[in-house]
Amino acid sequence: MLGFMVAVVAVVVAGTLAIYKSEHVDIFFGAVGLFATFGMSVSSFYAFEAAKPIDFDAVGNYPSGWASDAESGKPLHIALAEVCAHYDEMLKSNKAAMKSSSEHLLWSSQVALGTMFVSAFLVACRILHLFPY
């Protein structure tokens, strides 16, 4: 999704520059292009935040991790309870990390859709002559 957003920003920037470099400069369409560039850039930021690596705990252990419990004579039910508590913390941490990534992805999608909707609405209004020239 991030690559797509960056490609959209590049296309919109190129189109906006073409509008400003043309013989007949249309300030309205240029402003819509700048708005779309800004919105898609914000969407790209959120997509990057969703895609970047996160801390993720691998739930599990090594048999050597039980050596100290066996040597100390710790009862099995207590050792298992400690392991379960440890796994629980790791799973909660993983859930929080995934929730953060999904929220960033949701924001990215919402900003992109909002930007496209508003831009398309403004362009349609201009084409239908609802805004003065």
N, C-alpha and C positions, 0 to 999 in steps of 0.2 A: 504494500500500500504506500509505503514511503517513497519508493521509486516512482510510482504513478503520480503522487502529489508533486514531487519535484519536477517531473516532466510537464505537468499542467502549469506549474508556476513559470517554467521556461517558455512555454508556448504563449501564455498570457502576457508575459513581459515582452516577448518579441512582437506580439500583436499591438500592444500598447505603444511600443517604440515606433512601430510602423505608422500608427495613427498620428503621433506627434511629429514624425518626419515627413508626412505627406504634404502636398501643396495645400489642400484644404484641411486644416487642423480642426477636428471636431472635439472640442473640450469635453463635452458630455461623455462620449464614448471613451475618451482617454481617462476620464475620472472613473468610469465604471471599470476600466482595465486596471487602474491602480488599486481600486477597491478589491477586485478579484485577486490581484497579485498578493495583497496583504492578507486576505482571508485564506487563500491557499497556502501561504507561507506559515500562518498560524496553524493550519491543519497539518502541515508537514512537520512542524515542531512536535505536535502531540503524537503524530505517527512515529516519529523518532523515539519519543519517550516510551511509547508502547513496545517498540522493537528492540530497544537496547538491552543488553544482558542484565539480568537481575540475580540477586543472591538466592540460591535455591538449595535447600538441604536435601541430600539424598538420605532417605529413611532406611536405616539398616545398621548393622554393626559387624565387627570382625570377631571371630571366636576368641582371639587374644584379649578382647575387651572383657571377657568373663573371667580371666585368670585371677585378677585381684579379688573378685568376689569368691571364687572357689578357694583361694589360699586363706582368706580371712574366715571362711566357714559361714559366710552370709547365707541365711535361709533362701531357698530358691524362690519362694513367693515374694520375698522382699526385693530380691534382685530383679525379678520379672516386673514388679510394680515400678521400680525405678526406670527400667528400660521403657515401659509403656509411657511413663510421664515424659521421658526424653523424646520419644517418637511423637507424642502429642504436641510438644512444643515445636518440633520441626515441621509437622503438618500445618500447624497454625501459622507459622512463619511463611510457609509456601503459599498458603491460601491468601495471606495478606499481600504477598508479592504479586500473585496472579491477579488479584482484585485491582491492584494499582495499575497494572498493565492493561487490563480490560477497560478500566475507566478512561485511561489515556486514549485508547483506540476508539472508544465511544465518542469522546470529545472531538477527536480528529474527524470522524465521520460526520458528526453533527455540524461542525464548523464548515466542512467542505460542502455539505448539502445546503446549509444556510447561505453560504457564499454563492453557490451556483443558482439557487432559487432567487435571491435578491438581484443578482446580476442579470439573470434571464428576464426577470420582471421589469427591471429598468430598461433593458434593451427593447423588450416588447412594447413597453409604453412609448418609448421614443419612436419606434418604427410605426406605431399606430397613431403617431402625432398627438399623444396625450401630454407631452412636454413641449414647450415652445423651443424653437431653434435658437 
